Amino acid sequence: MTDIELSEEIRALRETVDQMAEQLARVEPNEKLMTTPECAEFLGVGKDVMFEWRKNGEGPPYLHMTARTIRYDRDDVLAWARSHRVN
């Protein structure tokens, strides 16, 4: 790896860390955040369904904390679920 490539990679990592810090700053400490399995259980669906929804942009809103950390705010999930109510 050249010095230029290393420098670019470090810059990209710093940007990622800055973005993560901004996301975490927006999360209030009193919010109830759920993991994907917790949210799936809450909604009565499988983890695979949650993944497909995220991939297709169809599911409840989520927080992308890191590349491998997804969290769902319970209130957002409930509002999303209610928006799919059929009368």
N, C-alpha and C positions, 0 to 999 in steps of 0.2 A: 504494500500500500504506500502510495506516495504521500509526501507531506501535504499536498493540496487535497488529496482524497481524505486524509485523516482530519484536516482542518474542516472540510465540508461535513464530515460525519459528526464531528464534535458540535458544529453549529446546529445541525439538524437535531441532535440530542438535546441541546440547550433549549431549542424551540419547543420540543416535545415536553420537556420538564416545565417550561413556562406555561404551556397550555394546560398541563395537568394541575399546576398550582392554581391557575385561574378557575378551573372547574371545581376544585376542592373548596376554593374560597366562596363559591356561589352556593355550596351545600350548607344549609343550616344544620347545626348540631342536633336539633330536636326532631329532624325528619326521620321517619322510619324507612330505612333503605333495605331492600330485599335483594338477595342474590337471584340468579336465574332459576335455580331449583326451587327456591322459596316462592318466587313469583309464579312459576309454573304450577306449584301446588295450590297457591292462593286462587289461581284462575281455573284450576281443575284440568290442566292440559299437560302434555309432556314437555320435557326440556327440548326435545327435537323440534316441537312446534314453536317454542320461543325462538329458537335459532332461525327457523325458516321465516318467521314473522320479521325478525330483525333484518335478515338478509333481503327480504322483499319490501321492507319499509311499511309493513302492515300492522305491526303489533303496537303495544303500549309504548309511550315514550320511555327512554332510558338514559342513564348517565354513563358515558364512556370514560371511566376514570383512568384506565391505562389500557394497553393493548389487550390485556387478558382480564381486565376487571370491569364488569358491567354491573350496574345497580339500578334497581327500579324503585321509585318513590311510591309508597303505598297509595297516597292520595291521587297521584297521576294515573296509576293503574286502575284504581276504582273509577275515576272520571272517564277514562278510556273505555272501560267495560260498560259503563252506563250509557255511553254514546252509541253503543251497538245494540241497545234495547229495541226490541220489536214489539209494538203495541198491537 
